């Protein structure tokens, strides 16, 4: 039975030759292409490897109770599926849609392009709500400001909007 892989046959060929010690120029000559093409093929293969590692890390974090740590380099469009699957595993009916999850990720996560640039911890509440660790920390901080009577605390508990959403 043939093994399933995310690599194209050309990527496998390039990776095998590179692992064998050939330079990109030497691989290009063997395959009858340019060094630039070999470089692009190799870079795309490494992106696949990074995405696979991120997915494995996210799956391993599913054992961490009601929290889910999304590893860096995870494609942001994979995150809603990971969260919803985690909710199913916990037996919690999620009250958040995929769009809501993406909104939380985009507002609280560090994103470049379509990938998370640093790990992000999400908490799935028993009532099906989803909070990012950063957002729940901010909410706790706001409530302590309110309780402590510090100047500048918003009594209504609302977050100030960033200027790009005004």
C-alpha positions in Angstrom: 0.0 0.0 0.0 1.3 3.4 -1.0 1.9 5.8 1.9 -0.1 9.0 1.8 1.9 12.2 2.0 1.3 15.9 1.6 4.4 16.2 -0.5 4.4 16.3 -4.3 6.5 13.7 -6.0 8.9 16.5 -7.1 9.2 17.7 -3.5 10.1 14.1 -2.4 12.7 13.9 -5.2 14.3 17.2 -4.2 14.3 16.4 -0.5 15.9 13.0 -1.1 18.7 14.5 -3.3 19.3 17.3 -0.8 19.4 14.8 2.1 22.0 12.9 0.0 24.3 15.9 0.3 23.7 17.6 -3.1 23.6 21.4 -3.3 20.6 23.2 -4.8 22.7 23.8 -8.0 23.6 20.1 -8.2 19.9 19.1 -7.7 18.9 21.5 -10.4 21.3 19.9 -12.9 20.1 16.4 -12.0 16.5 17.4 -12.5 17.0 19.6 -15.5 15.6 22.7 -13.8 16.9 26.0 -12.2 18.3 26.5 -8.8 15.5 28.9 -8.1 12.9 26.3 -8.8 14.7 23.8 -6.5 14.8 26.5 -3.8 11.0 27.1 -4.1 10.2 23.4 -4.1 12.3 22.9 -1.0 10.8 26.0 0.8 7.3 24.7 0.1 8.2 21.3 1.4 9.5 22.9 4.6 6.2 24.9 5.0 4.4 21.5 4.8 6.6 20.1 7.5 6.0 23.1 9.8 2.3 22.9 9.3 2.3 19.2 10.1 4.4 19.8 13.3 1.9 22.5 14.4 -1.0 20.2 13.8 0.7 17.4 15.9 1.4 19.9 18.7 -2.2 21.0 18.7 -3.4 17.4 18.8 -1.1 16.7 21.7 -2.5 19.7 23.6 -6.0 18.2 23.4 -5.2 16.3 26.6 -4.8 19.5 28.7 -8.4 19.8 30.1 -10.4 22.7 29.0 -7.5 24.6 27.6 -6.1 24.3 24.1 -2.7 25.7 23.2 -2.4 26.5 19.6 1.3 26.3 18.6 3.1 28.9 16.5 3.0 28.5 12.7 -0.5 27.0 12.8 -2.5 28.2 9.8 -5.3 30.4 11.3 -7.9 28.7 9.2 -7.2 25.3 10.9 -7.8 26.8 14.4 -11.6 26.7 14.3 -11.6 23.0 13.4 -9.2 22.3 16.3 -11.3 24.2 18.8 -14.6 22.6 17.7 -13.0 19.1 17.8 -11.7 19.9 21.3 -15.2 20.9 22.3 -16.6 17.6 21.0 -13.9 15.6 22.9 -14.9 17.4 26.1 -18.6 16.9 25.4 -19.2 20.6 25.4 -21.7 22.1 22.9 -19.8 25.1 21.6 -21.6 28.5 21.4 -19.1 29.9 19.0 -19.1 29.7 15.3 -16.0 29.4 13.1 -16.2 33.1 12.3 -16.3 33.9 16.1 -13.2 31.7 16.7 -11.4 33.4 13.8 -12.3 36.8 15.2 -10.9 35.9 18.6 -7.7 34.6 17.0 -7.3 37.7 14.9 -7.9 40.1 17.8 -5.8 38.3 20.4 -3.2 36.3 18.4 0.0 37.4 16.7 -0.6 36.7 13.0 1.5 37.1 10.0 -0.1 36.2 6.7 -2.3 33.3 7.5 -0.3 31.8 10.3 -0.1 32.2 14.1 3.3 33.7 15.0 3.3 32.8 18.7 1.5 30.1 20.7 -2.0 31.0 21.8 -4.0 29.5 24.7 -7.7 29.2 24.4 -10.1 28.1 27.2 -13.3 26.3 26.4 -15.8 27.1 29.2 -18.3 24.5 30.4 -21.2 26.7 29.0 -19.6 26.5 25.5 -18.0 30.0 25.4 -14.5 30.4 24.2 -12.0 32.7 25.7 -8.4 33.4 24.8 -6.0 33.3 27.8 -4.9 36.8 27.0 -8.5 38.1 26.9 -9.4 36.3 30.1 -6.3 37.8 31.8 -7.3 41.2 30.5 -10.9 40.8 31.8 -9.5 39.8 35.2 -7.2 42.8 35.1 -10.1 45.1 34.2 -12.2 43.8 37.1 -9.4 44.2 39.6 -9.0 47.8 38.3 -12.6 48.4 38.8 -12.6 46.8 42.3 -9.5 48.7 43.3 -10.9 52.0 42.1 -7.9 52.8 40.0 -8.2 55.8 37.7 -9.0 55.1 34.1 -11.0 51.9 34.8 -14.1 51.6 32.8 -17.1 50.9 35.0 -19.1 49.1 32.4 -16.3 46.5 31.9 -16.1 47.2 28.1 -12.8 47.1 26.3 -11.7 50.2 24.5 -11.7 49.6 20.7 -8.5 50.0 18.8 -8.4 52.9 16.4 -8.6 50.6 13.3 -12.2 49.5 14.3 -13.5 53.0 15.0 
